[in-house]
Amino acid sequence: MSKKVEHVDAHTLHGWVAKGEAIVIDVREPHEYLRAHIPGSLQVPLSRLGTQELPAAEGRKVVVSCASGMRSLMAADRVLAGHYGTVYNLHGGLSGWQSAGFEVARDEQAAAEGLFPNLFSMFRAAR
């Protein structure tokens, strides 16, 4: 399998996602993903890449995303392209997606708890 990394812009990716033609792998850490992510994206943190099972492409394009496009480019180049063949890196990452005006999914409470898990546990226990 030949290894190839290409770039894709947010508008093109939005069209692919709407048609079910792509899977998006977000390589940011869990607390970042919970704050905001592309709806339907799958989280495989860069720190666990290579140890975590990767989703099947099932004929779809594989797009990698992070906050700005740098970590996802590293992930695509080092690991994912070898697994999938061609991988697309989202130009500008989640920032580019949001700048293009596209919706993000959020889990505000889980994101806050992810940043301060011990603090939230203490408050729950005190109730």
N, C-alpha and C positions, 0 to 999 in steps of 0.2 A: 504494500500500500504506500503510495507516495504521500509525503507529508507536505501540507501546504496551508499557509495562513493568509487569509484575505481580509480586507476591511469592509465594513458595511456601515452606512449611515443610519440614523434613527428612523428616517422616513421609509427607507427600504425595509428595515427590520419590522416596523409597524405593519406594513403590508403583508410581510411573510407571516407574522404572528396572527394577524386577522384571518388569513387563509389557512392556518394550521400547517404552514410549510416549514416552520422552524421550531427548534427547542432552544431556549435561552438558559445558559448555565451561568449563574452569578457566583463569582469566586471571592466575594468579600466575606468577612467574618460574620458570624451569626448576629451580633448586635447591630452591625451596619445594615444587614439584609432586613432585619425587622423594622428599622426606621423607615426604609423606603426601598422598593424594588419594582422591577418591571412585572406587571401582573402575569402570573403563570410561569414565571421563571423558577428554576430549580437551584437550590443553593448547594454548592460544593466548594467549601472554603479552600483558598490556595494553600493554606497551612495543612490541609488534609488531602490535597490532590495527590493521587498515587496510592493512597491507602483506603480511600473511599470508592465504592463501586460507582461507575459512571452510568448514566442513563442510556438506554438504547436509542439510537437516532431514528430507527424505523422509517428510513427514506426521507427524513426531514433534514434541513440544513441545521448545523450546530453553530450557535452563536454564543460567544463568551462575553460577559460583561463584568465590570467592576465600577468603581466610583468615577474614574476619569479615562480608563482605557489602557492604563499602564500594567496593572497586575494581570488583567485579562490577556494582554498581549504576551506576557511571560508565561501564563498558563497555557495559552494556545500553542506557543512555540515549543515549550518544554515537554508537555505531556499530552494535551488533547489532540493535536494534529496527528501524533503517532497512533492514537487510538481510533480516531474517526477518519483520517485522511485529510479532507479539507475542513478547516474550521474558520469561522468568520469572527473577527474581533470588532465589537461595537465601537465605532469612532466616537470618542468623547465619553464613553461609558454612560452611567446613569445620569450624569450631568448633561451630556449631550441629548439624551432621551427627554429629560425634563425641559431643556432649553428649546427643544422642538415642539413643546406644548403637549406632550403625551402624558397620560395618567400614570401614577405610581400607586402601588399597594402599600399599605402601612399597617403596623401593629404597634401603636403608640405605647400601650401599657407594657407589652412584652419587651419592647425596646428599652423602656425606662428600667424595667426590672433586670434586663440583661446588663445594664451599666452599673446598677447598684443592687445586686442580688442579696447581699447580706443585710443591707439596710431595710429592704422590703420584707425580708423574712422576719426581722426583729419587730417591725410594725404589725405584721400578721399575728405573731406570737403574743404580742401585748394586748390584742383585742379580746 
